[in-house]
Amino acid sequence: MKKKNRIIFILLTAVFMMVSGCGNKGDKDNSDTFQELSEEDLAPDFTAETVDGKTIVLAEQKGKVVLLNFWATWCGPCVGEMPAFEKLYSEYGEKIVILAVDCAEDKDTVKQFVSDNGYTFPVAYDTEGSISAKYPTSGIPYTLIIGKDGKVKETYLGADDADAQYMEYKKAIDAVLGE
C-alpha cells in the first residue's frame, strides 16, 4: 500500500507541475489551494539524506543562513538555475547552508544527475515527498532563504537563468547575513 501511495503522489505531483509549468518567475500570488510559507514563518524541520550519504537536519542549522531549494531533474527552470547554487556554494562555503531537495524522484536518477553535472553543493532525496509536503507550493523550483533564527526571510517561485538567480539569491543572502 505504501508503494501505491508513493506512485499516486508522484503522478499527481508530475501532473500538477506540468499544468503549472514548474512555477513562473515572479509569481508570488498564492492560490487558496496552497498555504505557502510567508516571511517570518518558522521553517518546518526535517531530516534528509544527501546524495553524498550524509544526513542533514534543518533544526541543527540554526545560527546559519540556509538557502533551501525544491526541484526535480525533469523541471527545466530547476535545472537551469542549478549553476547558481554551485557558484554560491563555492563563494560562501561554510558561511551558509545550501540544500537542494529533489521532489519525489528515485535516488538513482538524482545521484546520476548530480554526478553528470559535477555539482558539489548538498542535494537531498525526498523520495516519499514528506519534506516537500511540509513546504507546500504551487510549483517548482521553489526556493527559500531562511535566517539564522530559523525563520523564512524570502521565498522564490520559478527561476530565470542561473546568472540572474545567482544575483538575486546573493543579494538576499547578504541581506540576511547582515541581520
C-alpha positions in Angstrom: 0.0 0.0 0.0 2.9 2.4 0.8 4.3 1.9 -2.7 0.9 2.6 -4.3 0.5 5.8 -2.3 4.0 6.9 -3.4 3.2 6.2 -7.0 0.0 8.2 -6.7 1.8 11.1 -5.1 4.4 11.1 -7.8 1.9 11.0 -10.6 -0.2 13.8 -9.0 2.8 15.9 -8.4 4.0 15.4 -12.0 0.6 16.3 -13.5 0.3 19.3 -11.3 3.8 20.5 -12.2 3.1 20.0 -15.9 0.0 22.1 -15.6 1.7 24.8 -13.6 4.8 24.9 -15.8 7.1 24.3 -12.8 6.2 27.7 -11.5 6.6 31.1 -13.1 9.3 33.6 -12.3 7.9 36.3 -10.1 4.7 34.5 -9.4 4.2 35.4 -5.7 0.4 35.1 -5.9 -0.6 32.2 -3.6 -3.8 30.5 -4.5 -6.2 29.4 -1.9 -5.2 25.8 -2.6 -1.8 26.1 -1.1 -0.7 27.7 2.1 2.8 28.6 1.2 5.1 29.8 3.9 5.4 33.6 4.4 8.2 35.8 5.7 8.9 35.3 9.3 7.2 31.8 9.4 9.3 29.2 11.2 10.7 26.9 8.6 9.4 23.3 9.3 12.1 21.0 10.5 13.0 17.8 8.6 15.8 15.3 8.3 17.1 14.4 4.9 19.7 12.1 3.4 22.0 13.7 0.9 23.5 12.3 -2.3 26.9 12.0 -0.6 25.4 9.8 2.1 25.2 12.4 4.9 22.2 13.3 7.0 21.1 16.9 7.4 18.6 18.1 10.0 17.3 21.6 9.3 16.9 22.5 13.0 20.6 21.8 13.5 21.3 24.7 11.0 20.0 27.3 13.4 22.5 30.1 13.6 23.3 29.8 9.9 21.6 31.3 6.8 20.0 28.5 4.7 19.2 28.5 1.0 16.6 25.7 0.7 15.5 24.7 -2.8 12.9 22.3 -4.1 13.5 21.0 -7.6 13.3 18.0 -9.9 15.5 16.7 -12.8 12.6 17.0 -15.3 11.9 20.7 -14.5 13.7 22.9 -17.0 13.8 26.1 -14.8 15.0 24.0 -11.9 17.9 22.5 -13.9 18.7 25.9 -15.4 19.3 27.6 -12.0 21.5 24.9 -10.5 24.7 26.5 -11.6 23.8 29.5 -9.4 23.7 27.2 -6.4 27.1 25.8 -7.3 28.5 29.3 -7.6 27.0 30.4 -4.3 28.3 27.3 -2.6 31.8 27.9 -3.9 31.7 31.6 -2.9 30.2 31.3 0.6 31.5 27.9 1.7 30.6 27.2 5.3 29.2 30.7 5.9 25.8 29.5 4.7 24.0 26.2 4.1 22.7 25.4 0.6 20.4 22.4 0.3 18.6 21.4 -2.9 15.8 18.9 -2.1 14.7 16.8 -5.1 10.9 16.3 -5.2 9.9 12.6 -5.2 12.3 11.2 -7.7 14.2 7.9 -7.2 17.7 8.1 -5.7 19.5 6.7 -8.8 18.0 9.5 -11.0 19.1 12.2 -8.6 22.5 10.8 -7.9 23.2 10.4 -11.6 22.1 14.0 -12.4 24.4 15.4 -9.7 27.3 13.3 -10.8 26.8 14.1 -14.5 26.8 17.8 -13.7 29.6 17.8 -11.2 27.6 19.6 -8.5 29.3 19.7 -5.1 26.6 21.5 -3.0 24.4 19.3 -0.9 21.5 17.7 -2.7 18.9 15.7 -0.7 16.5 13.0 -1.6 12.8 13.3 -0.8 11.7 10.1 -2.5 8.5 9.9 -0.5 7.6 13.6 -0.8 7.5 14.0 3.0 9.8 17.0 3.1 8.1 18.7 0.2 4.7 18.2 1.9 6.0 20.5 4.7 6.7 23.2 2.2 3.6 23.4 0.0 3.8 25.5 -3.2 2.1 25.8 -6.5 5.2 24.9 -8.4 8.9 24.3 -8.6 11.6 25.5 -8.4 10.7 26.8 -5.0 13.5 28.4 -3.0 13.5 29.8 0.5 16.1 31.9 2.3 16.0 31.0 5.9 17.5 33.3 8.5 19.8 32.4 11.4 16.7 32.3 13.6 15.1 29.5 11.6 12.5 31.8 10.1 11.7 32.3 6.4 13.1 35.6 5.1 12.5 35.3 1.3 10.6 32.9 -1.0 11.0 32.5 -4.7 8.8 30.6 -7.1 10.2 29.8 -10.5 13.5 30.9 -11.9 15.3 32.9 -14.6 18.7 31.8 -15.9 21.5 30.9 -13.5 23.2 34.3 -13.7 20.0 36.2 -12.8 19.2 33.8 -10.0 22.7 34.0 -8.6 22.5 37.8 -8.3 19.0 37.6 -6.7 19.9 34.9 -4.2 23.3 36.6 -3.4 21.5 39.9 -2.6 19.1 38.1 -0.3 21.8 36.1 1.4 24.0 39.1 2.0 21.0 41.0 3.5 20.2 38.1 5.8 23.8 37.6 6.8 23.9 41.3 7.8 21.0 40.9 10.2 
